[in-house]
């Protein structure tokens, strides 16, 4: 089983009547429900309000793929938790960043860029084109599908050049956007998926739900490592694969294996 953890900010559901009516159990529960339709995915949930935001070291060690939805409270996520999640991605945990999570601390940390974009909240039509139909995340989807009401995100999008672009969106106002892109950081696979504004029923759309399931399976890495991927171990002369002799002065004393 793939162990997926759906992380939800769980703020709008508590403060906005429209969102509360659309997602009475929380957006995180609607996302989790989409994943439960796949019998190979075991789903759990965490929210911002829990101790350590529900992202304890033990929880993350038992997570294969983390799905992240945030918007109003990006700044409320503790920096040490962000570092913890980033470390697990480097080790091999998959990360799926949803909608406004493009501006989350974890996504910006892993991208190393500002991740800014143009936007408009008008409930306009979004048409998502599958520009990489052979990609596993696009499996079983039509050539394009439409969401009648969504928030517009427009280019330029301040992200690094993606490893792959799976979806491209067109909006009723004329803008286009790279709405489904992949990355790899360390051993961890990352997928950003644009749709999912909180005041629209996006996470009930069957095509969107299929994308989420496909993305979890794609991001799953069964060969995760539990070692400290930030370590930079010294390899002494006597441990070299081929015999060598030391030549020239050394910066570090013999046996000093500190970070270089």
ZADO-1210 file (C-alpha; in nm, 4 decimals, padded with zeros to 6 digits):
<atoms>
<atom x="00.0000" y="00.0000" z="00.0000" code="UNK" pos="1"/>
<atom x="00.1081" y="00.3558" z="-00.0732" code="UNK" pos="2"/>
<atom x="00.0819" y="00.5628" z="00.2438" code="UNK" pos="3"/>
<atom x="-00.0562" y="00.9046" z="00.1473" code="UNK" pos="4"/>
<atom x="-00.0955" y="01.1926" z="00.3913" code="UNK" pos="5"/>
<atom x="-00.3317" y="01.4781" z="00.3003" code="UNK" pos="6"/>
<atom x="-00.2276" y="01.7995" z="00.4746" code="UNK" pos="7"/>
<atom x="-00.4912" y="02.0717" z="00.4877" code="UNK" pos="8"/>
<atom x="-00.4637" y="02.4243" z="00.6185" code="UNK" pos="9"/>
<atom x="-00.8239" y="02.3958" z="00.7463" code="UNK" pos="10"/>
<atom x="-00.8725" y="02.7710" z="00.7823" code="UNK" pos="11"/>
<atom x="-01.1219" y="02.8737" z="00.5141" code="UNK" pos="12"/>
<atom x="-01.3534" y="02.5890" z="00.6109" code="UNK" pos="13"/>
<atom x="-01.3801" y="02.7423" z="00.9580" code="UNK" pos="14"/>
<atom x="-01.4154" y="03.1072" z="00.8570" code="UNK" pos="15"/>
<atom x="-01.5966" y="03.1185" z="00.5212" code="UNK" pos="16"/>
<atom x="-01.9567" y="03.0043" z="00.4867" code="UNK" pos="17"/>
<atom x="-01.9256" y="02.9252" z="00.1159" code="UNK" pos="18"/>
<atom x="-01.6264" y="02.6979" z="00.1721" code="UNK" pos="19"/>
<atom x="-01.7910" y="02.5354" z="00.4735" code="UNK" pos="20"/>
<atom x="-02.0988" y="02.4507" z="00.2669" code="UNK" pos="21"/>
<atom x="-01.8963" y="02.3146" z="-00.0243" code="UNK" pos="22"/>
<atom x="-01.6625" y="02.1135" z="00.1950" code="UNK" pos="23"/>
<atom x="-01.8494" y="02.0426" z="00.5214" code="UNK" pos="24"/>
<atom x="-01.5872" y="01.7909" z="00.6317" code="UNK" pos="25"/>
<atom x="-01.2984" y="02.0095" z="00.5131" code="UNK" pos="26"/>
<atom x="-01.1171" y="02.0311" z="00.1813" code="UNK" pos="27"/>
<atom x="-00.8622" y="01.7829" z="00.3100" code="UNK" pos="28"/>
<atom x="-01.1386" y="01.5261" z="00.3523" code="UNK" pos="29"/>
<atom x="-01.2608" y="01.5769" z="-00.0063" code="UNK" pos="30"/>
<atom x="-00.9062" y="01.5282" z="-00.1339" code="UNK" pos="31"/>
<atom x="-00.8622" y="01.2205" z="00.0832" code="UNK" pos="32"/>
<atom x="-01.1919" y="01.0795" z="-00.0420" code="UNK" pos="33"/>
<atom x="-01.0661" y="01.1047" z="-00.3993" code="UNK" pos="34"/>
<atom x="-00.7654" y="00.8929" z="-00.3058" code="UNK" pos="35"/>
<atom x="-00.9680" y="00.6319" z="-00.1192" code="UNK" pos="36"/>
<atom x="-01.1228" y="00.5259" z="-00.4506" code="UNK" pos="37"/>
<atom x="-00.7857" y="00.3643" z="-00.5261" code="UNK" pos="38"/>
<atom x="-00.7473" y="00.0466" z="-00.3270" code="UNK" pos="39"/>
<atom x="-00.3669" y="00.0696" z="-00.3402" code="UNK" pos="40"/>
<atom x="-00.3588" y="00.3981" z="-00.1446" code="UNK" pos="41"/>
<atom x="-00.3937" y="00.4159" z="00.2345" code="UNK" pos="42"/>
<atom x="-00.4946" y="00.7687" z="00.3344" code="UNK" pos="43"/>
<atom x="-00.4453" y="00.9708" z="00.6513" code="UNK" pos="44"/>
<atom x="-00.5046" y="01.3386" z="00.7291" code="UNK" pos="45"/>
<atom x="-00.3185" y="01.6165" z="00.9116" code="UNK" pos="46"/>
<atom x="-00.4042" y="01.9832" z="00.9598" code="UNK" pos="47"/>
<atom x="-00.2310" y="02.3062" z="01.0525" code="UNK" pos="48"/>
<atom x="-00.3997" y="02.3248" z="01.3919" code="UNK" pos="49"/>
<atom x="-00.2554" y="01.9991" z="01.5268" code="UNK" pos="50"/>
<atom x="00.0627" y="01.9900" z="01.7380" code="UNK" pos="51"/>
<atom x="00.3591" y="02.0231" z="01.5007" code="UNK" pos="52"/>
<atom x="00.0921" y="02.0775" z="01.2315" code="UNK" pos="53"/>
<atom x="00.0359" y="01.7032" z="01.2380" code="UNK" pos="54"/>
<atom x="00.3751" y="01.6565" z="01.0725" code="UNK" pos="55"/>
<atom x="00.5776" y="01.4901" z="01.3443" code="UNK" pos="56"/>
<atom x="00.8940" y="01.3043" z="01.2557" code="UNK" pos="57"/>
<atom x="00.7176" y="00.9728" z="01.3108" code="UNK" pos="58"/>
<atom x="00.4228" y="01.0694" z="01.0889" code="UNK" pos="59"/>
<atom x="00.6526" y="01.1769" z="00.8075" code="UNK" pos="60"/>
<atom x="00.8629" y="00.8618" z="00.8371" code="UNK" pos="61"/>
<atom x="00.5423" y="00.6647" z="00.7805" code="UNK" pos="62"/>
<atom x="00.4384" y="00.8751" z="00.4782" code="UNK" pos="63"/>
<atom x="00.5213" y="00.7837" z="00.1188" code="UNK" pos="64"/>
<atom x="00.3444" y="01.0778" z="-00.0493" code="UNK" pos="65"/>
<atom x="00.2364" y="01.4065" z="00.1086" code="UNK" pos="66"/>
<atom x="-00.0381" y="01.6175" z="-00.0505" code="UNK" pos="67"/>
<atom x="-00.0335" y="01.9829" z="00.0593" code="UNK" pos="68"/>
<atom x="-00.3160" y="02.2373" z="00.0332" code="UNK" pos="69"/>
<atom x="-00.2608" y="02.5832" z="00.1823" code="UNK" pos="70"/>
<atom x="-00.3607" y="02.9430" z="00.1137" code="UNK" pos="71"/>
<atom x="-00.4444" y="03.1836" z="00.3980" code="UNK" pos="72"/>
<atom x="-00.1861" y="03.0728" z="00.6531" code="UNK" pos="73"/>
<atom x="00.1371" y="02.9984" z="00.4684" code="UNK" pos="74"/>
<atom x="00.3259" y="03.2096" z="00.7218" code="UNK" pos="75"/>
<atom x="00.1818" y="03.0177" z="01.0165" code="UNK" pos="76"/>
<atom x="00.3690" y="02.7019" z="00.9221" code="UNK" pos="77"/>
<atom x="00.6735" y="02.6747" z="01.1462" code="UNK" pos="78"/>
<atom x="01.0108" y="02.6891" z="00.9740" code="UNK" pos="79"/>
<atom x="01.1429" y="02.3842" z="01.1579" code="UNK" pos="80"/>
<atom x="00.8478" y="02.1809" z="01.0289" code="UNK" pos="81"/>
<atom x="00.9182" y="02.3037" z="00.6746" code="UNK" pos="82"/>
<atom x="01.2796" y="02.1899" z="00.7101" code="UNK" pos="83"/>
<atom x="01.1603" y="01.8526" z="00.8380" code="UNK" pos="84"/>
<atom x="00.9286" y="01.8020" z="00.5410" code="UNK" pos="85"/>
<atom x="01.1983" y="01.9126" z="00.2949" code="UNK" pos="86"/>
<atom x="01.4362" y="01.6594" z="00.4463" code="UNK" pos="87"/>
<atom x="01.1856" y="01.3805" z="00.3907" code="UNK" pos="88"/>
<atom x="01.1390" y="01.4851" z="00.0291" code="UNK" pos="89"/>
<atom x="01.5159" y="01.4693" z="-00.0214" code="UNK" pos="90"/>
<atom x="01.5041" y="01.1199" z="00.1270" code="UNK" pos="91"/>
<atom x="01.2369" y="01.0067" z="-00.1193" code="UNK" pos="92"/>
<atom x="00.8933" y="01.1099" z="00.0071" code="UNK" pos="93"/>
<atom x="00.6747" y="01.2380" z="-00.2752" code="UNK" pos="94"/>
<atom x="00.5140" y="01.5818" z="-00.2525" code="UNK" pos="95"/>
<atom x="00.2020" y="01.7007" z="-00.4359" code="UNK" pos="96"/>
<atom x="00.1464" y="02.0765" z="-00.4008" code="UNK" pos="97"/>
<atom x="-00.2113" y="02.1826" z="-00.4730" code="UNK" pos="98"/>
<atom x="-00.3390" y="02.5190" z="-00.5981" code="UNK" pos="99"/>
<atom x="-00.2219" y="02.7993" z="-00.3640" code="UNK" pos="100"/>
<atom x="00.0469" y="02.5703" z="-00.2245" code="UNK" pos="101"/>
<atom x="00.2621" y="02.7192" z="-00.5009" code="UNK" pos="102"/>
<atom x="00.3240" y="02.9945" z="-00.2447" code="UNK" pos="103"/>
<atom x="00.3694" y="02.7671" z="00.0551" code="UNK" pos="104"/>
<atom x="00.6972" y="02.7702" z="00.2442" code="UNK" pos="105"/>
<atom x="00.7698" y="02.4086" z="00.1563" code="UNK" pos="106"/>
<atom x="00.7172" y="02.4530" z="-00.2179" code="UNK" pos="107"/>
<atom x="00.9212" y="02.7740" z="-00.2360" code="UNK" pos="108"/>
<atom x="01.1954" y="02.6097" z="-00.0297" code="UNK" pos="109"/>
<atom x="01.2193" y="02.3155" z="-00.2668" code="UNK" pos="110"/>
<atom x="01.1953" y="02.5321" z="-00.5799" code="UNK" pos="111"/>
<atom x="01.4424" y="02.7958" z="-00.4606" code="UNK" pos="112"/>
<atom x="01.2430" y="03.0692" z="-00.6386" code="UNK" pos="113"/>
<atom x="00.9690" y="03.3194" z="-00.5524" code="UNK" pos="114"/>
<atom x="00.6930" y="03.1177" z="-00.7274" code="UNK" pos="115"/>
<atom x="00.4834" y="03.4313" z="-00.7906" code="UNK" pos="116"/>
<atom x="00.2157" y="03.4497" z="-01.0602" code="UNK" pos="117"/>
<atom x="-00.0778" y="03.6556" z="-01.1885" code="UNK" pos="118"/>
<atom x="-00.4260" y="03.5754" z="-01.0554" code="UNK" pos="119"/>
<atom x="-00.7927" y="03.6720" z="-01.0732" code="UNK" pos="120"/>
<atom x="-01.0817" y="03.5361" z="-00.8639" code="UNK" pos="121"/>
<atom x="-01.3772" y="03.5542" z="-01.1025" code="UNK" pos="122"/>
<atom x="-01.5161" y="03.2023" z="-01.1208" code="UNK" pos="123"/>
<atom x="-01.4263" y="03.1758" z="-01.4874" code="UNK" pos="124"/>
<atom x="-01.3927" y="02.8731" z="-01.7114" code="UNK" pos="125"/>
<atom x="-01.0625" y="02.6851" z="-01.7077" code="UNK" pos="126"/>
<atom x="-00.9747" y="02.4358" z="-01.9800" code="UNK" pos="127"/>
<atom x="-00.6887" y="02.2024" z="-01.8944" code="UNK" pos="128"/>
<atom x="-00.5021" y="02.0568" z="-02.1897" code="UNK" pos="129"/>
<atom x="-00.3075" y="01.7346" z="-02.1531" code="UNK" pos="130"/>
<atom x="00.0182" y="01.8325" z="-02.3232" code="UNK" pos="131"/>
<atom x="00.2012" y="01.5151" z="-02.2195" code="UNK" pos="132"/>
<atom x="-00.0560" y="01.2394" z="-02.2840" code="UNK" pos="133"/>
<atom x="00.1935" y="00.9590" z="-02.2281" code="UNK" pos="134"/>
<atom x="00.2746" y="01.0706" z="-01.8751" code="UNK" pos="135"/>
<atom x="00.1480" y="00.8464" z="-01.5918" code="UNK" pos="136"/>
<atom x="-00.0224" y="01.1417" z="-01.4220" code="UNK" pos="137"/>
<atom x="-00.2356" y="01.1895" z="-01.7360" code="UNK" pos="138"/>
<atom x="-00.3383" y="00.8235" z="-01.7625" code="UNK" pos="139"/>
<atom x="-00.7057" y="00.7760" z="-01.8421" code="UNK" pos="140"/>
<atom x="-00.7758" y="01.1435" z="-01.9051" code="UNK" pos="141"/>
<atom x="-00.9287" y="01.2977" z="-02.2187" code="UNK" pos="142"/>
<atom x="-00.7256" y="01.5311" z="-02.4392" code="UNK" pos="143"/>
<atom x="-00.8660" y="01.8207" z="-02.2372" code="UNK" pos="144"/>
<atom x="-01.1236" y="01.8795" z="-01.9658" code="UNK" pos="145"/>
<atom x="-01.3064" y="02.1870" z="-01.8394" code="UNK" pos="146"/>
<atom x="-01.3775" y="02.3345" z="-01.4983" code="UNK" pos="147"/>
<atom x="-01.6637" y="02.5816" z="-01.5287" code="UNK" pos="148"/>
<atom x="-01.5628" y="02.7866" z="-01.2254" code="UNK" pos="149"/>
<atom x="-01.2059" y="02.8424" z="-01.1121" code="UNK" pos="150"/>
<atom x="-00.9625" y="03.1096" z="-01.0015" code="UNK" pos="151"/>
<atom x="-00.7317" y="03.2253" z="-01.2776" code="UNK" pos="152"/>
<atom x="-00.3562" y="03.1783" z="-01.2441" code="UNK" pos="153"/>
<atom x="-00.1551" y="03.3333" z="-01.5262" code="UNK" pos="154"/>
<atom x="00.1973" y="03.3402" z="-01.6574" code="UNK" pos="155"/>
<atom x="00.4664" y="03.4334" z="-01.5896" code="UNK" pos="156"/>
<atom x="00.4970" y="03.1732" z="-01.3151" code="UNK" pos="157"/>
<atom x="00.8173" y="03.2160" z="-01.1153" code="UNK" pos="158"/>
<atom x="00.9239" y="02.8528" z="-01.0933" code="UNK" pos="159"/>
<atom x="01.2371" y="02.6756" z="-01.2162" code="UNK" pos="160"/>
<atom x="01.2117" y="02.5080" z="-01.5541" code="UNK" pos="161"/>
<atom x="01.0029" y="02.1962" z="-01.4853" code="UNK" pos="162"/>
<atom x="01.1321" y="01.8466" z="-01.5357" code="UNK" pos="163"/>
<atom x="00.8058" y="01.7762" z="-01.7222" code="UNK" pos="164"/>
<atom x="00.4946" y="01.9754" z="-01.8073" code="UNK" pos="165"/>
<atom x="00.1837" y="01.7582" z="-01.7997" code="UNK" pos="166"/>
<atom x="-00.1017" y="02.0118" z="-01.8125" code="UNK" pos="167"/>
<atom x="-00.1437" y="02.3576" z="-01.9632" code="UNK" pos="168"/>
<atom x="-00.4464" y="02.5699" z="-01.8708" code="UNK" pos="169"/>
<atom x="-00.6402" y="02.8252" z="-02.0723" code="UNK" pos="170"/>
<atom x="-00.8740" y="03.0646" z="-01.8948" code="UNK" pos="171"/>
<atom x="-01.1850" y="03.2426" z="-02.0168" code="UNK" pos="172"/>
<atom x="-01.0091" y="03.5766" z="-01.9766" code="UNK" pos="173"/>
<atom x="-00.7380" y="03.4672" z="-02.2195" code="UNK" pos="174"/>
<atom x="-00.4505" y="03.3776" z="-01.9876" code="UNK" pos="175"/>
<atom x="-00.2559" y="03.0504" z="-02.0016" code="UNK" pos="176"/>
<atom x="-00.0689" y="02.8716" z="-01.7235" code="UNK" pos="177"/>
<atom x="00.1572" y="02.5713" z="-01.6674" code="UNK" pos="178"/>
<atom x="-00.0919" y="02.3974" z="-01.4430" code="UNK" pos="179"/>
<atom x="00.0712" y="02.0581" z="-01.3952" code="UNK" pos="180"/>
<atom x="00.4501" y="02.0337" z="-01.3631" code="UNK" pos="181"/>
<atom x="00.6957" y="01.7873" z="-01.2127" code="UNK" pos="182"/>
<atom x="01.0305" y="01.8117" z="-01.0361" code="UNK" pos="183"/>
<atom x="01.2754" y="01.5918" z="-00.8531" code="UNK" pos="184"/>
<atom x="01.4581" y="01.7007" z="-00.5388" code="UNK" pos="185"/>
<atom x="01.6977" y="01.4437" z="-00.4024" code="UNK" pos="186"/>
<atom x="01.5098" y="01.1151" z="-00.4226" code="UNK" pos="187"/>
<atom x="01.1712" y="01.2820" z="-00.3904" code="UNK" pos="188"/>
<atom x="00.9309" y="01.3429" z="-00.6774" code="UNK" pos="189"/>
<atom x="00.7249" y="01.6631" z="-00.6751" code="UNK" pos="190"/>
<atom x="00.4083" y="01.7466" z="-00.8676" code="UNK" pos="191"/>
<atom x="00.2396" y="02.0857" z="-00.8678" code="UNK" pos="192"/>
<atom x="-00.1270" y="02.0853" z="-00.9746" code="UNK" pos="193"/>
<atom x="-00.3014" y="02.4206" z="-01.0149" code="UNK" pos="194"/>
<atom x="-00.6827" y="02.3672" z="-00.9810" code="UNK" pos="195"/>
<atom x="-00.8442" y="02.3736" z="-00.6378" code="UNK" pos="196"/>
<atom x="-00.9690" y="02.7174" z="-00.5336" code="UNK" pos="197"/>
<atom x="-01.1631" y="02.6836" z="-00.2114" code="UNK" pos="198"/>
<atom x="-01.4881" y="02.8535" z="-00.3164" code="UNK" pos="199"/>
<atom x="-01.5476" y="02.6178" z="-00.6118" code="UNK" pos="200"/>
<atom x="-01.6304" y="02.2439" z="-00.6145" code="UNK" pos="201"/>
<atom x="-01.3101" y="02.1497" z="-00.7962" code="UNK" pos="202"/>
<atom x="-01.2234" y="01.8519" z="-00.5771" code="UNK" pos="203"/>
<atom x="-01.5505" y="01.6816" z="-00.6680" code="UNK" pos="204"/>
<atom x="-01.4623" y="01.6821" z="-01.0382" code="UNK" pos="205"/>
<atom x="-01.3869" y="01.3272" z="-01.1538" code="UNK" pos="206"/>
<atom x="-01.0995" y="01.4277" z="-01.3807" code="UNK" pos="207"/>
<atom x="-00.9340" y="01.6230" z="-01.0996" code="UNK" pos="208"/>
<atom x="-00.9782" y="01.3291" z="-00.8653" code="UNK" pos="209"/>
<atom x="-00.8208" y="01.0969" z="-01.1228" code="UNK" pos="210"/>
<atom x="-00.5225" y="01.3319" z="-01.1508" code="UNK" pos="211"/>
<atom x="-00.4752" y="01.3187" z="-00.7731" code="UNK" pos="212"/>
<atom x="-00.4747" y="00.9386" z="-00.7700" code="UNK" pos="213"/>
<atom x="-00.2412" y="00.9177" z="-01.0672" code="UNK" pos="214"/>
<atom x="-00.0084" y="01.1714" z="-00.9080" code="UNK" pos="215"/>
<atom x="00.0166" y="00.9759" z="-00.5835" code="UNK" pos="216"/>
<atom x="00.1116" y="00.6606" z="-00.7695" code="UNK" pos="217"/>
<atom x="00.3666" y="00.8535" z="-00.9793" code="UNK" pos="218"/>
<atom x="00.5236" y="01.0273" z="-00.6785" code="UNK" pos="219"/>
<atom x="00.5603" y="00.7065" z="-00.4791" code="UNK" pos="220"/>
<atom x="00.9218" y="00.5965" z="-00.4468" code="UNK" pos="221"/>
<atom x="00.9525" y="00.2458" z="-00.3000" code="UNK" pos="222"/>
<atom x="01.3309" y="00.2868" z="-00.2709" code="UNK" pos="223"/>
<atom x="01.3325" y="00.5650" z="-00.0123" code="UNK" pos="224"/>
<atom x="01.6402" y="00.6130" z="00.2023" code="UNK" pos="225"/>
<atom x="01.6401" y="00.6850" z="00.5736" code="UNK" pos="226"/>
<atom x="01.9986" y="00.8098" z="00.5861" code="UNK" pos="227"/>
<atom x="02.0914" y="01.1734" z="00.6436" code="UNK" pos="228"/>
<atom x="02.0967" y="01.2997" z="00.2878" code="UNK" pos="229"/>
<atom x="02.2597" y="01.6255" z="00.4000" code="UNK" pos="230"/>
<atom x="02.5697" y="01.4447" z="00.5275" code="UNK" pos="231"/>
<atom x="02.8960" y="01.4976" z="00.3402" code="UNK" pos="232"/>
<atom x="03.1160" y="01.2135" z="00.4666" code="UNK" pos="233"/>
<atom x="03.4911" y="01.2178" z="00.4203" code="UNK" pos="234"/>
<atom x="03.6465" y="00.9244" z="00.2305" code="UNK" pos="235"/>
<atom x="03.9976" y="00.8702" z="00.3713" code="UNK" pos="236"/>
<atom x="04.2870" y="00.7711" z="00.1478" code="UNK" pos="237"/>
<atom x="04.2877" y="00.4174" z="00.2828" code="UNK" pos="238"/>
<atom x="03.9220" y="00.3749" z="00.1832" code="UNK" pos="239"/>
<atom x="03.9639" y="00.4850" z="-00.1804" code="UNK" pos="240"/>
<atom x="03.8462" y="00.2263" z="-00.4326" code="UNK" pos="241"/>
<atom x="04.1835" y="00.2362" z="-00.6082" code="UNK" pos="242"/>
<atom x="04.5198" y="00.2727" z="-00.4280" code="UNK" pos="243"/>
<atom x="04.6362" y="00.6343" z="-00.4048" code="UNK" pos="244"/>
<atom x="04.8960" y="00.8328" z="-00.2094" code="UNK" pos="245"/>
<atom x="04.8408" y="01.1628" z="-00.0330" code="UNK" pos="246"/>
<atom x="04.9968" y="01.4547" z="-00.2215" code="UNK" pos="247"/>
<atom x="05.0252" y="01.8089" z="-00.0999" code="UNK" pos="248"/>
<atom x="04.9092" y="01.9822" z="00.2171" code="UNK" pos="249"/>
<atom x="04.5755" y="01.9087" z="00.3848" code="UNK" pos="250"/>
<atom x="04.3246" y="02.1574" z="00.5193" code="UNK" pos="251"/>
<atom x="04.1897" y="01.9190" z="00.7836" code="UNK" pos="252"/>
<atom x="04.3738" y="01.7164" z="01.0424" code="UNK" pos="253"/>
<atom x="04.3818" y="01.3401" z="00.9987" code="UNK" pos="254"/>
<atom x="04.0463" y="01.1934" z="01.0957" code="UNK" pos="255"/>
<atom x="03.8594" y="01.5242" z="01.0720" code="UNK" pos="256"/>
<atom x="03.5455" y="01.4401" z="00.8812" code="UNK" pos="257"/>
<atom x="03.3530" y="01.7623" z="00.9230" code="UNK" pos="258"/>
<atom x="03.1342" y="01.9156" z="00.6531" code="UNK" pos="259"/>
<atom x="03.3334" y="02.0388" z="00.3513" code="UNK" pos="260"/>
</atoms>
